[in-house]
């Protein structure tokens, strides 16, 4: 899946906003040309939405014919403090990211916005920035359905769940501020296939390659693979990790089963609380306790985080997946072993993982080790939060001190206590922990994440009702999605009680053989815990069980390099304007090339490629050739689609400050390549009309 597929065209045209960026007198109005609002009624609704969400401005609208309007935003100095909760106060002389997001966002009524934070924000940024290949954050969950399956009732039940759960009507907007848009309606895609036209493996691969248009709801679909008459139907549910985790999928499945049993319709309306209530609850939380915890509990610099010792290039790429089972009698024995020590089996897994990280560090004495642990966030002090599907928690770093001379029981208490501490603040995100611990933006805290999946059955009552109708469903199994780190391990229980470890790993960091060694050694140590002759062994004694086994190796991933590149898409007249399109991560692929191909004017069209966070354009990042064009008198018109719009605006302001003259900038919202290119063309036509 390419970046081209990350966004899709909506029901209406993508809006283009035209602006003259430059120095303005204090208190002067922001003048914005709007191109693409088809009717005056649409434009009036648009202006009303801006006035409601940005009350520090007096908003006026003028029409100039179909699809052409001017919006004026005059700072209302007599009405201080009228910014929405969670929104920065707009600058009187510039476009804030929040204002730009609302200007370029979908049409009124297309979605209620929720500003993203924490892990969901990070996952979205990584998902839209991936240039090619399947989206590594797709989650695939499957289960077998035995007995009669009413297609109409199946489809209606999922549509009923979609109407009840706002998370299924949510999509992303990453134009200027990463946001979640809750739409009033969405239709769940359900596809029926047969084993006569595809295999299970082919279906999984094709489904993963299809990906999602992240700006269109729902970010969930289902595929039914039917076999011979009487054979079970395999159901595949695909969703996006930036929106749903395992817990959320299980909650949606239970709601679906209830709807199916109720003839395809859930009683009642939209369920609350939902993500909106969760966002309001978060806004009321004090961060003082969390800051105090993570100031002392964040991974120290130099902590052991890698599951392998430094090794050569793996010469592999893409994602790898593998699975190992802790079969009988070891699964039940591990649970008994952990219970006898007052902890759960998840603590046993955390201890074993800490030992593997310590061994990979090749240390001779006590060392701090750190790895991520997913905290679901469903048990927060918000009534009904446990029923909210969605990514409420995050993967938080667990740090413990591994000392070979200390008793294993002490390490077990460390992981248990650390898990309890982080459970008090499941809403804390990695970016806040980085901030509180003095780390730079985007600096990785851990290299691995451990997830302990909860029960996935439909519930005893629902299971009995399904059986009464001759329907049997087994526990859903996860194919797995990566967690933004080199290795993610998900532990789950099979219906028979066996503990299964599923690993997703970055093959550029960990070769297939080394990933198999890591997971195999993890399962081996879990078995060994139940067979230890000493009831209270030392950490060193348990590590000694691996003395004859070679430690895995792990290749270092080269650091991302920020660079600026300028390339010409289309030559033009030396006396005509230069149209400079700004490319940043998340811009829909192919839109600039399509615009250049269809353009018929004399202008030169170039692309400036800024690798780095949008909205952080500094004078040093402006290409010398572009600055020279502006300085020698050639008129520059900057343009950007989606997140490129904010970067184009900031770059225009930098150039205007340097030359002392305003710089025209055309900014468009999110759409597919075709609609984005058309929006750029409309906006640039507006520049020509006003400057002609």
C-alpha positions as CSV (number, residue, x, y, z in Angstrom):
1,X,0.0,0.0,0.0
2,X,1.4,3.4,-1.0
3,X,0.9,6.8,0.5
4,X,-1.5,7.3,-2.4
5,X,-4.0,5.0,-0.7
6,X,-3.8,6.6,2.8
7,X,-6.5,9.1,1.8
8,X,-9.6,8.8,-0.4
9,X,-11.9,11.3,-2.2
10,X,-14.9,12.3,-0.2
11,X,-18.5,13.1,-1.4
12,X,-17.6,16.7,-2.3
13,X,-14.6,18.5,-3.7
14,X,-11.6,19.2,-1.6
15,X,-11.5,22.8,-0.4
16,X,-8.7,25.1,-1.4
17,X,-7.7,28.1,0.7
18,X,-5.7,31.0,-0.8
19,X,-3.8,33.4,1.4
20,X,-1.1,36.1,1.1
21,X,1.4,35.3,3.8
22,X,3.5,38.1,5.1
23,X,3.9,40.8,7.8
24,X,0.6,42.3,8.8
25,X,-0.3,45.2,11.0
26,X,-1.5,44.2,14.5
27,X,-5.3,43.8,14.5
28,X,-5.6,43.5,10.8
29,X,-7.9,40.9,9.3
30,X,-6.8,37.5,7.9
31,X,-8.1,37.4,4.3
32,X,-8.7,33.9,2.8
33,X,-9.9,33.0,-0.6
34,X,-12.1,29.9,-0.6
35,X,-12.3,27.8,-3.7
36,X,-14.6,24.7,-3.9
37,X,-17.7,25.4,-1.7
38,X,-20.3,24.8,-4.4
39,X,-23.2,26.7,-3.0
40,X,-23.6,29.9,-0.9
41,X,-25.4,27.8,1.7
42,X,-22.3,25.6,2.0
43,X,-20.1,28.6,2.4
44,X,-22.4,30.1,5.1
45,X,-22.4,26.9,7.1
46,X,-18.6,26.8,6.7
47,X,-18.2,30.4,8.0
48,X,-20.6,29.7,10.9
49,X,-18.5,26.7,11.9
50,X,-15.3,28.8,11.9
51,X,-17.1,31.5,13.9
52,X,-18.3,29.0,16.5
53,X,-14.9,27.3,17.0
54,X,-12.7,30.4,16.9
55,X,-14.6,33.1,18.8
56,X,-11.7,35.5,19.0
57,X,-12.4,36.4,15.4
58,X,-15.3,38.3,13.8
59,X,-16.1,36.3,10.7
60,X,-17.5,37.8,7.5
61,X,-18.1,36.1,4.2
62,X,-18.4,37.5,0.6
63,X,-19.5,35.6,-2.5
64,X,-18.0,36.1,-6.0
65,X,-19.9,33.5,-7.9
66,X,-20.2,29.7,-7.8
67,X,-17.4,28.1,-5.8
68,X,-15.6,31.4,-5.1
69,X,-15.8,33.2,-1.7
70,X,-13.7,35.4,0.5
71,X,-13.5,34.8,4.3
72,X,-12.3,37.6,6.5
73,X,-11.2,36.9,10.1
74,X,-10.9,40.1,12.1
75,X,-9.5,39.7,15.7
76,X,-12.1,40.6,18.2
77,X,-10.0,42.4,20.8
78,X,-13.1,43.0,22.9
79,X,-13.9,39.3,23.4
80,X,-10.8,37.8,25.0
81,X,-10.4,34.2,25.9
82,X,-12.9,32.8,23.4
83,X,-11.0,29.7,22.2
84,X,-12.4,26.3,22.5
85,X,-11.1,24.0,25.3
86,X,-7.9,22.4,24.1
87,X,-7.3,24.9,21.4
88,X,-4.6,27.5,21.4
89,X,-5.6,31.1,21.0
90,X,-5.1,32.1,17.4
91,X,-2.4,34.6,16.6
92,X,-4.0,37.9,15.3
93,X,-1.5,37.9,12.4
94,X,-1.2,34.3,11.5
95,X,-3.0,31.0,11.0
96,X,-2.8,28.7,14.0
97,X,-2.6,25.0,13.3
98,X,-6.1,24.6,14.9
99,X,-7.6,27.2,12.7
100,X,-5.9,25.8,9.6
101,X,-7.2,22.3,10.5
102,X,-10.8,23.7,10.7
103,X,-10.4,25.7,7.5
104,X,-9.2,22.7,5.5
105,X,-11.2,20.0,7.3
106,X,-14.2,18.2,5.8
107,X,-17.5,19.9,5.1
108,X,-19.8,20.9,8.1
109,X,-21.5,17.8,9.4
110,X,-18.8,15.5,8.1
111,X,-17.4,14.8,11.5
112,X,-17.1,16.0,15.0
113,X,-13.3,16.6,15.7
114,X,-11.3,15.2,18.6
115,X,-7.7,16.3,18.8
116,X,-5.4,13.2,19.0
117,X,-2.8,12.8,21.7
118,X,-0.5,10.1,23.0
119,X,0.0,6.8,21.3
120,X,-2.9,7.2,18.8
121,X,-1.2,10.4,17.5
122,X,2.1,8.7,17.2
123,X,0.6,5.7,15.4
124,X,-1.2,7.9,12.9
125,X,1.9,9.9,12.2
126,X,3.9,6.7,11.4
127,X,1.1,5.2,9.4
128,X,0.6,8.2,7.0
129,X,4.4,8.7,6.7
130,X,5.1,5.2,5.4
131,X,6.0,5.6,1.8
132,X,5.2,2.1,0.5
133,X,4.4,-1.5,1.4
134,X,1.6,-2.7,3.6
135,X,0.5,-0.7,6.6
136,X,2.3,-2.3,9.5
137,X,-0.5,-1.1,11.9
138,X,-3.2,-3.2,10.3
139,X,-4.7,-5.7,12.7
140,X,-6.2,-8.9,11.4
141,X,-8.5,-11.0,13.7
142,X,-10.1,-14.2,12.5
143,X,-12.4,-16.9,13.9
144,X,-14.4,-19.9,12.6
145,X,-18.2,-19.8,12.5
146,X,-19.9,-23.2,12.5
147,X,-23.6,-23.9,11.8
148,X,-26.1,-21.7,10.0
149,X,-25.1,-18.2,9.0
150,X,-27.8,-15.7,7.9
151,X,-26.0,-13.3,5.6
152,X,-28.6,-10.6,5.9
153,X,-28.7,-10.8,9.7
154,X,-24.9,-10.8,9.8
155,X,-24.6,-7.7,7.7
156,X,-27.4,-5.9,9.6
157,X,-25.9,-6.7,12.9
158,X,-22.6,-5.1,12.0
159,X,-24.4,-2.1,10.7
160,X,-26.3,-1.8,13.9
161,X,-23.1,-1.9,15.9
162,X,-21.7,0.8,13.6
163,X,-24.7,3.0,14.5
164,X,-24.3,2.3,18.2
165,X,-20.5,2.7,18.5
166,X,-19.0,6.0,17.4
167,X,-15.6,4.5,17.1
168,X,-16.8,2.7,13.9
169,X,-17.8,6.0,12.4
170,X,-14.4,7.6,13.1
171,X,-11.7,8.5,10.6
172,X,-8.5,10.5,10.8
173,X,-7.6,14.0,9.7
174,X,-3.9,14.9,9.6
175,X,-4.1,18.1,7.7
176,X,-2.7,20.5,10.3
177,X,-3.5,19.0,13.7
178,X,-3.8,15.2,14.0
179,X,-7.5,14.7,14.8
180,X,-10.2,12.0,14.9
181,X,-13.4,12.9,13.1
182,X,-16.6,11.2,14.4
183,X,-19.0,11.0,11.4
184,X,-22.8,10.7,11.7
185,X,-22.9,7.6,9.4
186,X,-20.6,5.0,8.0
187,X,-21.3,1.7,6.2
188,X,-19.3,-1.4,7.2
189,X,-17.8,-3.2,4.2
190,X,-18.5,-6.9,4.3
191,X,-17.2,-9.2,1.5
192,X,-18.1,-12.8,0.9
193,X,-15.5,-15.1,-0.7
194,X,-15.2,-18.8,-1.3
195,X,-12.3,-21.2,-1.1
196,X,-12.8,-22.0,-4.8
197,X,-11.4,-18.6,-5.8
198,X,-8.8,-17.9,-3.1
199,X,-6.8,-19.5,-0.4
200,X,-6.6,-18.3,3.2
201,X,-3.0,-17.1,2.9
202,X,-3.8,-15.3,-0.4
203,X,-6.8,-13.6,1.3
204,X,-4.7,-12.5,4.3
205,X,-2.0,-11.0,2.0
206,X,-4.4,-9.3,-0.3
207,X,-6.4,-7.9,2.6
208,X,-3.3,-6.5,4.2
209,X,-2.1,-5.0,0.9
210,X,-5.5,-3.3,0.5
211,X,-5.0,-1.2,3.6
212,X,-7.4,1.7,4.5
213,X,-8.1,5.2,3.4
214,X,-7.5,6.7,6.8
215,X,-9.7,9.7,6.2
216,X,-12.8,7.7,5.4
217,X,-14.8,5.7,8.0
218,X,-15.1,3.0,9.0
219,X,-11.6,1.8,9.6
220,X,-12.9,-1.7,9.9
221,X,-14.0,-4.3,7.4
222,X,-15.0,-8.0,7.4
223,X,-14.4,-10.8,4.9
224,X,-16.2,-14.2,5.1
225,X,-14.4,-17.1,3.5
226,X,-16.8,-19.9,2.9
227,X,-15.9,-23.5,2.2
228,X,-17.8,-26.6,1.3
229,X,-21.4,-27.1,2.5
230,X,-21.3,-28.0,6.2
231,X,-17.7,-26.7,6.7
232,X,-17.1,-23.7,9.0
233,X,-16.9,-20.2,7.6
234,X,-13.7,-18.3,8.4
235,X,-14.4,-14.7,9.4
236,X,-11.7,-12.1,9.0
237,X,-12.0,-8.7,10.7
238,X,-9.5,-6.1,9.7
239,X,-9.0,-2.8,11.6
240,X,-6.4,-0.2,12.2
241,X,-4.2,-0.2,15.3
242,X,-4.3,3.6,15.6
243,X,-8.0,3.3,16.3
244,X,-8.6,-0.2,17.9
245,X,-6.6,-2.6,20.0
246,X,-7.4,-6.2,21.0
247,X,-9.6,-5.1,23.8
248,X,-11.7,-2.9,21.6
249,X,-12.1,-5.6,19.0
250,X,-13.4,-8.0,21.6
251,X,-15.9,-5.5,22.9
252,X,-17.2,-4.9,19.3
253,X,-17.5,-8.7,18.8
254,X,-19.6,-9.1,21.9
255,X,-21.9,-6.3,20.7
256,X,-22.1,-7.9,17.3
257,X,-23.1,-11.3,18.7
258,X,-25.9,-9.6,20.8
259,X,-27.1,-7.8,17.7
260,X,-27.1,-11.0,15.6
261,X,-29.1,-12.8,18.3
262,X,-31.6,-9.8,18.3
263,X,-32.4,-10.3,14.6
264,X,-29.7,-7.9,13.5
265,X,-30.5,-4.8,15.6
266,X,-29.3,-3.6,18.9
267,X,-31.9,-1.9,21.1
268,X,-31.3,1.7,22.1
269,X,-29.4,4.4,20.5
270,X,-25.8,5.5,20.5
271,X,-23.9,4.1,23.5
272,X,-22.3,6.5,25.9
273,X,-19.8,7.1,27.3
274,X,-17.7,7.1,24.2
275,X,-14.4,8.7,22.9
276,X,-15.9,12.2,23.4
277,X,-16.6,11.6,27.0
278,X,-13.2,10.0,27.5
279,X,-11.6,13.1,25.9
280,X,-13.4,15.4,28.3
281,X,-12.5,13.2,31.2
282,X,-8.8,13.3,30.2
283,X,-9.0,17.1,30.0
284,X,-9.9,17.2,33.7
285,X,-7.0,15.0,34.9
286,X,-4.1,16.5,36.7
287,X,-0.7,15.3,35.5
288,X,1.1,16.0,38.7
289,X,1.0,12.4,40.0
290,X,2.0,11.0,36.6
291,X,4.8,13.5,36.2
292,X,6.2,12.5,39.7
293,X,6.0,8.8,38.8
294,X,7.6,9.0,35.4
295,X,10.3,11.4,36.4
296,X,11.7,8.6,38.5
297,X,10.4,5.6,36.6
298,X,11.3,6.5,33.0
299,X,14.0,4.3,31.5
300,X,17.4,5.7,32.3
301,X,19.8,6.5,29.5
302,X,21.8,3.4,28.8
303,X,19.1,0.9,30.0
304,X,19.2,-2.4,28.2
305,X,16.3,-2.4,25.7
306,X,17.5,-4.6,22.8
307,X,16.5,-8.3,22.6
308,X,19.7,-9.1,20.7
309,X,23.4,-8.3,20.8
310,X,24.8,-5.9,18.2
311,X,25.1,-7.7,14.9
312,X,25.5,-7.2,11.1
313,X,22.9,-6.1,8.6
314,X,20.1,-8.7,8.4
315,X,19.8,-8.2,4.6
316,X,16.0,-8.7,5.2
317,X,13.1,-6.3,5.1
318,X,9.4,-6.1,5.9
319,X,7.6,-7.6,8.9
320,X,8.1,-11.1,10.2
321,X,5.5,-13.1,12.2
322,X,5.9,-16.3,14.2
323,X,4.2,-18.1,17.0
324,X,5.2,-20.4,19.9
325,X,3.0,-22.3,22.3
326,X,3.4,-23.1,26.0
327,X,1.5,-26.3,25.8
328,X,0.2,-28.6,28.5
329,X,1.2,-29.3,31.2
330,X,3.4,-26.2,31.3
331,X,0.6,-23.6,30.7
332,X,-1.4,-24.6,33.9
333,X,1.8,-25.2,35.8
334,X,3.0,-21.6,35.0
335,X,-0.3,-20.2,36.2
336,X,0.0,-22.2,39.5
337,X,3.7,-21.2,39.9
338,X,2.8,-17.5,39.5
339,X,-0.3,-17.7,41.8
340,X,1.8,-19.3,44.5
341,X,4.0,-16.2,44.5
342,X,1.1,-13.8,44.6
343,X,1.3,-12.6,41.0
344,X,-0.3,-13.4,37.6
345,X,1.3,-15.2,34.7
346,X,1.8,-11.9,33.0
347,X,4.4,-11.1,35.7
348,X,6.2,-14.3,34.9
349,X,6.3,-13.3,31.2
350,X,7.7,-9.9,32.2
351,X,10.4,-11.4,34.4
352,X,11.5,-13.8,31.6
353,X,11.6,-10.9,29.1
354,X,13.7,-8.8,31.4
355,X,16.1,-11.7,31.7
356,X,16.4,-12.0,28.0
357,X,17.1,-8.2,27.6
358,X,19.7,-8.4,30.4
359,X,21.4,-11.4,28.7
360,X,21.5,-9.5,25.3
361,X,23.3,-6.6,27.0
362,X,26.2,-8.9,28.0
363,X,26.5,-7.2,31.3
364,X,28.5,-8.5,34.3
365,X,26.6,-6.9,37.1
366,X,23.3,-5.1,37.9
367,X,21.7,-3.4,34.9
368,X,18.4,-1.5,34.3
369,X,16.4,-3.1,31.6
370,X,13.3,-1.5,29.9
371,X,10.5,-2.8,27.7
372,X,7.0,-1.6,26.8
373,X,3.9,-3.1,28.5
374,X,0.5,-2.3,27.0
375,X,-2.0,-0.9,29.5
376,X,-5.5,-1.1,28.2
377,X,-6.9,2.0,30.1
378,X,-10.4,0.4,30.5
379,X,-10.3,0.6,34.3
380,X,-10.0,4.3,34.7
381,X,-12.2,6.3,37.1
382,X,-14.8,7.1,34.4
383,X,-18.1,5.3,34.9
384,X,-18.7,3.0,31.9
385,X,-15.1,3.4,30.5
386,X,-14.6,-0.4,30.5
387,X,-17.2,-0.6,27.7
388,X,-15.6,2.0,25.4
389,X,-14.0,0.3,22.4
390,X,-10.9,2.1,21.3
391,X,-7.3,2.8,22.2
392,X,-7.7,4.2,25.7
393,X,-4.3,3.2,27.0
394,X,-0.9,2.9,25.5
395,X,2.4,0.9,25.7
396,X,4.3,2.3,28.7
397,X,7.9,1.5,29.5
398,X,8.6,-0.9,32.4
399,X,12.0,-0.5,33.9
400,X,13.5,-3.0,36.4
401,X,16.9,-3.6,37.9
402,X,18.3,-7.0,37.0
403,X,21.0,-8.3,39.4
404,X,22.3,-11.8,38.9
405,X,23.1,-12.1,42.6
406,X,19.6,-11.1,43.8
407,X,16.8,-13.6,44.3
408,X,14.4,-14.1,41.5
409,X,11.5,-13.4,43.9
410,X,12.8,-9.8,44.2
411,X,12.7,-9.3,40.4
412,X,9.2,-10.8,40.3
413,X,8.1,-8.2,42.9
414,X,9.7,-5.4,40.8
415,X,7.7,-6.2,37.7
416,X,4.5,-6.7,39.7
417,X,4.9,-3.3,41.5
418,X,5.9,-1.5,38.3
419,X,2.8,-2.8,36.5
420,X,0.6,-1.5,39.4
421,X,2.3,1.9,39.3
422,X,1.8,2.4,35.6
423,X,-1.8,1.2,35.8
424,X,-2.7,4.3,37.9
425,X,-2.0,6.5,34.8
426,X,-2.9,4.5,31.7
427,X,-3.6,7.6,29.8
428,X,0.0,8.9,29.9
429,X,1.7,8.8,26.5
430,X,5.2,8.2,25.5
431,X,5.7,11.8,24.3
432,X,4.8,13.0,27.8
433,X,7.3,10.6,29.4
434,X,9.9,11.8,27.0
435,X,9.2,15.4,28.0
436,X,9.3,14.7,31.7
437,X,12.5,12.6,31.5
438,X,14.3,15.2,29.4
439,X,14.4,13.3,26.1
440,X,14.0,14.6,22.6
441,X,10.8,14.4,20.5
442,X,10.5,10.9,18.9
443,X,13.4,9.4,20.9
444,X,12.6,5.7,21.4
445,X,12.1,4.6,25.0
446,X,12.1,0.8,24.3
447,X,12.8,-1.6,21.6
448,X,10.1,-4.2,22.5
449,X,6.5,-4.3,23.7
450,X,4.8,-7.1,25.6
451,X,1.0,-7.4,25.3
452,X,-1.0,-9.8,27.4
453,X,-4.4,-10.2,25.7
454,X,-7.5,-10.6,27.8
455,X,-10.4,-13.1,27.4
456,X,-11.8,-13.1,23.9
457,X,-14.9,-15.3,24.3
458,X,-18.4,-13.9,23.6
459,X,-19.5,-14.4,27.2
460,X,-21.3,-17.4,28.8
461,X,-24.9,-16.2,28.2
462,X,-24.2,-15.1,24.6
463,X,-22.4,-18.4,23.9
464,X,-25.3,-20.4,25.1
465,X,-27.8,-18.4,23.0
466,X,-25.7,-18.9,19.9
467,X,-25.4,-22.6,20.6
468,X,-29.2,-22.8,21.0
469,X,-29.5,-21.5,17.4
470,X,-26.9,-24.1,16.2
471,X,-24.1,-21.6,15.9
472,X,-20.6,-22.2,17.2
473,X,-17.8,-19.6,17.3
474,X,-14.3,-20.2,18.5
475,X,-12.1,-17.6,20.2
476,X,-10.8,-15.0,17.8
477,X,-7.1,-15.2,16.9
478,X,-4.9,-12.3,16.0
479,X,-2.6,-12.3,13.0
480,X,-0.9,-9.4,14.6
481,X,0.1,-5.8,14.0
482,X,3.4,-4.1,14.8
483,X,3.7,-1.7,17.6
484,X,6.2,0.8,16.1
485,X,9.1,-1.0,17.8
486,X,11.4,-3.8,16.4
487,X,9.6,-6.5,18.4
488,X,6.0,-6.8,19.7
489,X,5.0,-10.0,21.5
490,X,1.3,-10.7,22.2
491,X,0.4,-13.4,24.7
492,X,-3.0,-15.0,24.6
493,X,-4.8,-18.1,25.7
494,X,-6.2,-20.7,23.3
495,X,-9.6,-22.2,24.1
496,X,-7.8,-25.3,25.5
497,X,-5.8,-23.2,28.0
498,X,-2.5,-23.2,26.3
499,X,-0.5,-20.0,26.4
500,X,0.4,-18.8,22.9
501,X,3.1,-16.1,22.1
502,X,2.7,-14.3,18.8
503,X,5.6,-12.1,17.7
504,X,5.6,-9.4,15.0
505,X,9.1,-8.1,14.3
506,X,11.0,-5.8,12.0
507,X,13.2,-8.0,9.8
508,X,15.6,-5.2,9.1
509,X,16.5,-5.2,12.8
510,X,16.0,-8.9,13.7
511,X,16.6,-11.7,11.2
512,X,14.1,-14.5,11.0
513,X,16.5,-16.9,12.8
514,X,17.3,-14.5,15.6
515,X,13.5,-13.7,16.1
516,X,12.9,-17.4,16.3
517,X,15.7,-17.7,18.9
518,X,14.4,-14.9,21.0
519,X,10.8,-16.3,21.2
520,X,12.1,-19.9,21.6
521,X,14.3,-18.9,24.5
522,X,11.4,-17.0,26.1
523,X,9.1,-20.1,25.9
524,X,12.0,-22.2,27.2
525,X,12.5,-20.1,30.3
526,X,8.8,-20.0,31.0
527,X,8.8,-23.8,31.0
528,X,11.9,-23.9,33.2
529,X,10.4,-21.7,35.8
530,X,8.0,-24.5,36.7
531,X,10.7,-27.1,36.9
532,X,13.3,-25.3,39.0
533,X,14.5,-27.5,41.9
534,X,15.2,-24.5,44.1
535,X,12.1,-22.8,45.3
536,X,13.9,-19.5,45.7
537,X,16.6,-19.4,43.0
538,X,18.8,-16.4,42.2
539,X,18.5,-14.4,38.9
540,X,21.9,-15.7,37.9
541,X,20.8,-19.4,38.4
542,X,17.9,-18.9,36.0
543,X,20.1,-17.1,33.5
544,X,22.5,-20.0,33.7
545,X,19.9,-22.2,32.0
546,X,20.8,-20.4,28.8
547,X,24.5,-20.7,29.2
548,X,24.9,-23.2,26.4
549,X,22.6,-21.3,24.0
550,X,23.9,-18.6,21.7
551,X,22.4,-15.2,22.2
552,X,20.5,-13.7,19.3
553,X,21.9,-10.7,17.4
554,X,20.1,-7.5,16.3
555,X,21.1,-5.0,13.6
556,X,21.0,-1.3,14.4
557,X,18.6,0.7,12.3
558,X,20.3,3.7,10.7
559,X,19.0,7.0,12.1
560,X,16.5,9.0,10.1
561,X,18.2,11.8,8.2
562,X,16.5,15.1,7.7
563,X,17.1,16.4,4.3
564,X,15.7,19.0,1.9
565,X,15.5,18.3,-1.8
566,X,14.3,20.4,-4.7
567,X,13.2,18.8,-8.0
568,X,11.4,20.1,-11.0
569,X,8.2,18.5,-12.1
570,X,7.6,20.8,-15.1
571,X,9.7,23.4,-16.8
572,X,8.2,26.7,-17.8
573,X,8.9,30.2,-19.0
574,X,11.8,32.0,-17.2
575,X,9.6,35.1,-16.9
576,X,6.6,33.3,-15.4
577,X,5.9,32.4,-11.8
578,X,7.4,29.5,-10.0
579,X,4.8,27.2,-8.3
580,X,6.5,25.4,-5.4
581,X,4.7,22.5,-3.9
582,X,5.7,21.4,-0.5
583,X,6.1,17.7,0.3
584,X,6.1,16.4,3.9
585,X,5.3,13.0,5.4
586,X,1.6,12.3,5.0
587,X,1.0,14.1,1.7
588,X,-1.1,12.0,-0.6
589,X,1.2,10.4,-3.1
590,X,0.8,11.3,-6.8
591,X,-1.3,14.4,-6.3
592,X,1.6,16.8,-7.2
593,X,2.6,14.8,-10.2
594,X,-1.0,14.7,-11.4
595,X,-1.4,18.5,-10.9
596,X,1.8,19.1,-12.9
597,X,0.7,16.7,-15.7
598,X,-2.7,18.5,-16.1
599,X,-1.4,22.1,-15.7
600,X,-1.5,24.1,-18.9
601,X,0.1,27.5,-17.8
602,X,3.6,28.9,-18.4
603,X,4.7,28.5,-14.8
604,X,7.6,26.3,-13.7
605,X,6.5,23.7,-11.1
606,X,8.9,22.4,-8.5
607,X,8.6,20.3,-5.4
608,X,10.5,21.0,-2.2
609,X,10.8,17.8,-0.1
610,X,11.1,18.5,3.6
611,X,11.7,15.4,5.7
612,X,10.8,16.4,9.2
613,X,7.8,17.3,11.3
614,X,5.2,19.5,9.5
615,X,4.9,23.0,10.9
616,X,8.5,23.2,11.9
617,X,10.0,24.9,8.9
618,X,13.0,27.0,9.9
619,X,15.0,29.5,7.7
620,X,17.8,27.0,7.5
621,X,15.5,24.4,6.0
622,X,14.6,26.6,3.0
623,X,16.5,25.4,0.0
624,X,19.0,27.9,-1.2
625,X,17.7,27.7,-4.8
626,X,14.2,28.6,-3.6
627,X,15.5,31.5,-1.6
628,X,17.5,32.7,-4.6
629,X,14.4,32.6,-6.8
630,X,12.5,34.8,-4.3
631,X,15.4,37.2,-3.9
632,X,15.9,37.8,-7.7
633,X,12.4,38.9,-8.3
634,X,10.7,35.8,-9.7
635,X,7.3,35.5,-8.1
636,X,6.8,32.4,-6.0
637,X,3.5,30.7,-5.3
638,X,3.6,28.1,-2.7
639,X,1.2,25.2,-2.5
640,X,0.5,22.2,-0.3
641,X,-2.0,19.4,0.1
642,X,-3.1,18.0,3.4
643,X,-0.1,18.3,5.9
644,X,1.8,20.0,3.1
645,X,-0.5,22.9,3.5
646,X,0.7,23.9,6.9
647,X,4.3,23.5,5.8
648,X,3.7,25.6,2.7
649,X,2.2,28.3,4.9
650,X,5.1,28.4,7.3
651,X,7.6,28.3,4.4
652,X,5.7,31.2,2.8
653,X,6.0,33.3,6.0
654,X,9.8,32.6,6.2
655,X,10.2,33.7,2.6
656,X,8.0,36.8,3.1
657,X,10.0,37.8,6.2
658,X,13.2,37.4,4.1
659,X,12.1,39.4,1.1
660,X,9.7,41.9,2.8
661,X,7.0,41.1,0.3
662,X,3.9,38.9,0.7
663,X,4.0,35.3,-0.7
664,X,0.9,33.7,-2.1
665,X,0.1,30.2,-0.7
666,X,-2.5,27.7,-1.8
667,X,-3.6,25.2,0.8
668,X,-5.9,22.2,0.3
669,X,-7.5,19.6,2.6
670,X,-7.2,15.8,2.4
671,X,-8.4,13.9,-0.6
672,X,-7.2,11.4,-3.2
673,X,-4.7,12.2,-5.9
674,X,-7.3,13.4,-8.3
675,X,-9.4,15.6,-6.0
676,X,-6.2,17.1,-4.4
677,X,-4.8,18.0,-7.7
678,X,-8.1,19.6,-8.8
679,X,-8.2,21.6,-5.6
680,X,-4.7,22.9,-6.2
681,X,-5.7,24.0,-9.7
682,X,-8.8,25.8,-8.4
683,X,-6.7,27.6,-5.7
684,X,-4.0,28.6,-8.2
685,X,-6.6,30.0,-10.5
686,X,-7.8,32.1,-7.6
687,X,-4.3,33.5,-7.2
688,X,-4.1,34.4,-10.8
689,X,-7.5,36.2,-10.7
690,X,-6.6,38.3,-7.7
691,X,-3.1,39.2,-9.1
692,X,-4.0,39.7,-12.7
